[in-house]
Amino acid sequence: MSKVKLAICGDSYMTTDQTGIHWIDHLPPDLHKKILAVGACSNVLIANQVRYAVALGYNHVVVSFTRNSRFEFDRDSAHSVTVTPDLTLNEHYTKRWKHSIMSDAYPVEKTFVDHYYGLVATDFLALQSYHVVLSTLHFLKTNNITFAYTLGGAELPDHMFKNMSIPNELEEYCANNISENLWDYPNPTLHGYHVYDRDWQNKFKQAVGKTLGIDFC
């Protein structure tokens, strides 16, 4: 059996601030892992992270998606990403794009952001995220990657599939769906929207390990 090489993809919920609370901080020290997650990014960029993980030779991937409404503005369209073992996506993404929820998108793009969030149909945004998520999972399966995923902040209501008369193909990936979701933490008010609860983070870690078939103890 090949050695486990784990890539961690997503937004800020899948990054660590080195406080010792986050589940990533308590993975086995000898586990070969790489954090490709970048705070504030959209589902499109999370899908990119997964492609980079496979290009770098990672054979296990955990991915958490984010809110449907996130998008990016151009910062430097000439900037390119070179996929090397020491790839630091946060640095590349910061040079290439401005995330719509970050303060550096204001005040220049504030009017556009306000109108975008207020006018774009929520069903359209959900449908868009659905196809991004689905294509990402198909990509992982096609490349024989062991993976675990959670929708995170992505909301895909049942009525969307009924109204659009399309099948929910995510049902094919029930076995890959992590049973816990950091976005579902019931008491987020104390520390903003992140989960500063060691027990909750540990539950998520154990759920990830169970889905991947890895003992993280």
Number of C-alpha atoms within 10 A of each C-alpha: 3 5 10 15 16 21 25 23 28 31 24 17 23 22 19 15 10 9 8 12 18 25 21 19 15 14 17 12 8 6 12 13 18 18 21 23 26 23 15 21 27 24 28 19 21 24 21 15 23 25 14 21 24 18 12 16 13 21 19 21 23 24 29 26 28 25 19 22 22 19 19 19 13 11 15 13 10 8 12 11 14 12 13 10 11 9 17 17 18 15 11 14 20 14 17 19 18 21 21 21 18 12 10 12 18 14 10 9 12 15 10 14 19 10 10 14 13 10 9 11 12 16 18 13 18 19 19 16 25 22 13 17 24 16 13 21 23 15 16 19 13 9 11 12 16 18 24 27 26 22 22 21 19 20 18 19 11 9 10 16 16 11 9 10 9 9 9 14 13 15 10 11 15 12 13 20 21 25 17 19 21 20 19 11 16 9 13 14 10 9 10 9 14 16 22 18 15 13 13 18 22 17 16 19 22 19 20 27 18 16 19 21 12 12 12 14 9
